[in-house]
């Protein structure tokens, strides 16, 4: 069981899942300033759960995400910095799934990875078929 | 006196605290301006804060902060030109640049940082600056202020870009026909365009030599600093990078390389140490050598540090040859705080130096012999701006296109709706030349996509902008691995060139 809130408001849907030992956050829609505090809360809880479960990695799937604005993206930077602050033995990696056709994802995520190239892994995939 | 080595810890701490406060103001001002609710006063304070941060970082020797702040300033200037009508991903990048600087300022020396990739971050900013979305360009309300020059005798960017456009037109004429006189005209024009930004290098080197002697005197050391070489001209960006590299390498040479006079005498060396800065032209590159006859780098302490940081396993550390260990001092995230007596007090200078040099298409190497001294050589193009592009062979021989890597390439596509840029450009094959069998790709970015015919596999290369044109121009000539490529900006090129039968 994981204790991470779901977000479903203001054009953004973010769903946590924990399957086969893999903790994932799936984002869909657009994240603007209205979603900032919800994202911050979600990432804080995710951080706590990743530490509690001693996970080596957390996945974040952006493929269905149309945009994340600067203040929301900053929450991911803060999250990454929190991981960096941990002792090496407690640090976990972030694996981002991005849609290769969305240039903003590539640019933003590559910039994020430069903060800690050993902690951020980006996997680029074709767009997911929408239901 | 530049450099943190001679500075009291309190001054560096003060710099960090003041700068973090400054970044808070910068972030708030940017937030307002990007939402177009900022005032002229807050804009003025924003630029003042950024400029001051850069200057202070330079003074205390935080080269990595200087590099990122410089590019942040470039981004802000470009955004200002567009009256802050920037796309949201540019807003994200500005915000992240501010966060990146904040992280560098807060970085605890000696702590594990994962790897910070300064060069990678600079590339992201460069991509935006090189390929700013053309639709966000705002015409100048004065009807030409942008074309005016800020300094007498200097050509404005707009005029240079127009000359770049003329050079591109000449290049197009040369694709289909070998015309030696026109070829020479193009070569001359490309060279002259590259020289427009050029400034003399030697005054900068002499200033560094003088500062190095001052630093040595402060540290109680006796050092001769010799400067050798011709007075070459380099691009402004290259000059700034050389400035950063000399700042670090000369400071390290005097502080950590050259031994105190009594120590030198005790081991049979002359009391006075020697540091030589040698400038040498190498084809279109410039090589700068900084050589000292000091103690050399303590590779054993690097070995221990690399193992402690987890960069090498115990087995790898034990087996690592000296060259591998020396190369580690340039690695992102290699904090050498514990080996401050061997390389650098702050421990983050050399990765930033290498990042700056590689970003311009240069390289840096270090050789050292324990007890004998250290030699650092950095090579840079004399005047270049480099961008990453997809190299795309055309359907005719002797011509390859380039497309910025901000565009993604999809290869699994059919010929349906595909456009051949060769046809669009009206380029006729030379007499007797046969075309290359075409395959097809799709170039995609932000919802725009264009299918094009190509003549071979697509590769990714770094290309020098030998005669830059405006981001609004559909074409530009770039150079990669001694080959000239015709750069296409798809969003400007294809809408302006509708394909018509027989064109």
Interface residues (C-beta under 8 A of the other chain):
Chain A: X67 X68 X69 X70 X71 X73 X74 X77 X81 X84 X88 X91 X100 X101 X102 X103 X104 X106 X107 X108 X110 X111 X112 X113 X114 X115 X116 X117 X118 X119
Chain B: X34 X87 X88 X89 X91 X92 X93 X94 X95 X96 X99 X100 X103 X112 X113 X114 X115 X116 X117 X118 X120 X121 X124 X127 X128 X310 X332 X333 X406 X407 X408 X444 X445 X446
